[in-house]
Amino acid sequence: MRVLLGMILGVALTLGVAYVHDSRSTSANATTPITVQDNMVNWEVVSRNWNSVRLKMHDAWMNLSNKMSG
């Protein structure tokens, strides 16, 4: 149980640090259009992938609950 909790905490911490780094780097470079620092994470892709996973999980849950009830 500790290992699973540690893995979840590690993933959450990694994503949190990357998000904070990216949000600070884009706001600092907004005034200097010549030198633009790339973000560590492409958050549009993360959002699209997360929505895809969420929809697949929802469909799987609905299929499972339909099989259990009927």
Backbone as JSON, one array per atom type, in Angstrom:
{
  "sequence": "MRVLLGMILGVALTLGVAYVHDSRSTSANATTPITVQDNMVNWEVVSRNWNSVRLKMHDAWMNLSNKMSG",
  "N": [[0.82, -1.19, 0.0], [1.97, 1.23, 0.73], [3.81, 1.56, -1.31], [2.21, 1.96, -3.58], [0.88, 4.33, -2.84], [3.12, 6.0, -2.67], [3.96, 6.01, -5.34], [1.78, 7.28, -6.61], [1.86, 9.75, -5.3], [4.39, 10.61, -6.15], [4.03, 10.91, -8.95], [2.06, 12.91, -8.96], [3.47, 15.0, -7.71], [5.57, 15.4, -9.54], [4.14, 16.24, -11.86], [2.99, 18.55, -10.79], [5.23, 20.19, -10.19], [6.28, 20.51, -12.78], [4.17, 21.9, -13.98], [4.1, 24.29, -12.48], [6.67, 25.28, -13.11], [6.39, 25.66, -15.91], [4.29, 27.54, -15.99], [5.45, 29.75, -14.77], [7.64, 30.26, -16.45], [6.47, 30.95, -18.91], [5.04, 33.26, -18.28], [7.07, 34.99, -17.57], [8.48, 35.24, -19.92], [6.71, 36.47, -21.6], [6.94, 39.14, -22.14], [9.19, 39.38, -23.68], [9.42, 38.81, -26.84], [11.36, 37.84, -28.59], [13.2, 35.92, -27.56], [12.03, 32.98, -26.77], [11.28, 30.67, -24.39], [10.97, 27.19, -24.42], [8.24, 25.25, -23.19], [8.22, 22.74, -20.6], [6.29, 20.82, -20.76], [3.74, 19.98, -23.05], [0.83, 21.25, -22.63], [-1.63, 21.25, -23.9], [-1.7, 18.85, -25.28], [-1.56, 17.09, -23.12], [-4.01, 17.67, -21.91], [-5.8, 16.85, -23.94], [-5.17, 14.09, -24.08], [-5.81, 13.29, -21.45], [-8.57, 13.79, -21.42], [-9.36, 11.89, -23.3], [-8.65, 9.48, -21.99], [-10.29, 9.72, -19.75], [-12.86, 9.62, -20.92], [-12.79, 7.02, -22.01], [-12.58, 5.51, -19.66], [-15.02, 6.16, -18.5], [-16.83, 5.09, -20.37], [-16.14, 2.37, -20.14], [-16.89, 1.94, -17.48], [-19.65, 2.4, -17.65], [-20.39, 0.3, -19.37], [-19.71, -1.88, -17.77], [-21.41, -1.46, -15.55], [-23.88, -1.7, -16.8], [-23.82, -4.38, -17.57], [-23.79, -5.59, -15.08], [-26.25, -4.84, -14.0], [-28.14, -5.77, -15.77]],
  "CA": [[0.0, 0.0, 0.0], [2.86, 2.39, 0.77], [4.43, 1.71, -2.62], [1.2, 2.55, -4.46], [0.72, 5.72, -2.42], [4.34, 6.7, -3.05], [3.94, 6.2, -6.8], [0.78, 8.29, -6.91], [2.4, 11.01, -4.81], [5.5, 10.98, -7.03], [3.48, 11.4, -10.22], [1.4, 14.2, -8.69], [4.51, 15.98, -7.43], [6.26, 15.68, -10.8], [3.27, 17.07, -12.69], [2.83, 19.85, -10.15], [6.45, 20.97, -10.38], [6.36, 20.86, -14.2], [3.15, 22.92, -14.25], [4.57, 25.55, -11.88], [7.79, 25.74, -13.92], [5.89, 26.16, -17.19], [3.49, 28.76, -15.83], [6.37, 30.86, -14.46], [8.51, 30.57, -17.59], [5.71, 31.62, -19.96], [4.68, 34.62, -17.87], [8.28, 35.82, -17.57], [8.91, 35.47, -21.29], [5.66, 37.09, -22.39], [7.35, 40.49, -22.51], [10.31, 39.31, -24.62], [9.0, 37.9, -27.9], [12.47, 37.34, -29.4], [13.69, 34.68, -26.96], [10.92, 32.26, -26.15], [11.71, 29.4, -23.8], [9.98, 26.13, -24.59], [7.68, 24.64, -21.98], [8.61, 21.36, -20.35], [5.15, 19.96, -21.09], [2.73, 20.54, -23.95], [-0.36, 21.05, -21.81], [-2.78, 20.95, -24.76], [-1.65, 17.4, -25.53], [-1.91, 16.44, -21.85], [-5.46, 17.83, -21.74], [-6.48, 15.99, -24.91], [-4.98, 12.69, -23.67], [-6.56, 13.08, -20.23], [-9.99, 13.69, -21.78], [-9.54, 10.6, -23.96], [-8.61, 8.44, -20.95], [-11.48, 9.88, -18.92], [-14.01, 9.11, -21.67], [-12.68, 5.56, -22.1], [-12.91, 4.97, -18.35], [-16.46, 6.33, -18.31], [-17.5, 4.08, -21.21], [-15.92, 1.05, -19.54], [-17.71, 1.87, -16.27], [-21.04, 2.27, -18.06], [-20.56, -1.05, -19.87], [-19.66, -2.77, -16.62], [-22.62, -1.3, -14.73], [-25.0, -2.24, -17.57], [-23.74, -5.84, -17.51], [-24.12, -6.01, -13.71], [-27.66, -4.61, -13.69], [-29.07, -6.42, -16.69]],
  "C": [[0.86, 1.26, 0.0], [3.48, 2.64, -0.59], [3.46, 2.39, -3.59], [0.99, 4.03, -4.12], [1.94, 6.55, -2.8], [4.41, 6.97, -4.54], [2.96, 7.3, -7.2], [1.27, 9.67, -6.48], [3.55, 11.5, -5.7], [5.02, 11.53, -8.37], [2.84, 12.76, -10.03], [2.43, 15.3, -8.44], [5.26, 16.37, -8.7], [5.42, 16.57, -11.7], [3.1, 18.46, -12.1], [4.04, 20.75, -10.36], [6.59, 21.4, -11.85], [5.36, 21.97, -14.54], [3.59, 24.28, -13.7], [5.73, 26.12, -12.7], [7.31, 26.34, -15.23], [5.09, 27.44, -17.04], [4.37, 29.96, -15.5], [7.21, 31.23, -15.66], [7.75, 31.27, -18.69], [5.33, 33.03, -19.56], [5.9, 35.52, -17.87], [8.72, 36.15, -18.99], [7.85, 36.12, -22.16], [6.06, 38.49, -22.85], [8.5, 40.5, -23.51], [9.97, 38.33, -25.72], [10.14, 37.28, -28.7], [12.99, 36.01, -28.86], [12.54, 34.03, -26.2], [11.44, 30.92, -25.66], [10.6, 28.37, -23.97], [9.5, 25.63, -23.23], [8.21, 23.23, -21.84], [7.54, 20.4, -20.85], [4.24, 20.69, -22.05], [1.37, 20.25, -23.31], [-1.61, 20.81, -22.64], [-2.85, 19.46, -25.06], [-2.04, 16.63, -24.27], [-3.42, 16.51, -21.64], [-6.23, 16.91, -22.68], [-6.36, 14.51, -24.51], [-5.78, 12.38, -22.41], [-8.05, 12.94, -20.53], [-10.28, 12.36, -22.47], [-9.57, 9.46, -22.94], [-9.87, 8.51, -20.1], [-12.73, 9.34, -19.62], [-13.98, 7.59, -21.8], [-13.03, 4.9, -20.76], [-14.41, 5.07, -18.08], [-17.24, 5.3, -19.12], [-17.34, 2.68, -20.62], [-16.77, 0.88, -18.28], [-19.18, 1.68, -16.63], [-21.32, 0.86, -18.6], [-20.59, -2.06, -18.74], [-20.93, -2.67, -15.79], [-23.85, -1.81, -15.47], [-24.99, -3.77, -17.52], [-24.14, -6.35, -16.13], [-25.61, -5.87, -13.44], [-28.59, -5.4, -14.6], [-28.62, -7.69, -17.16]]
}
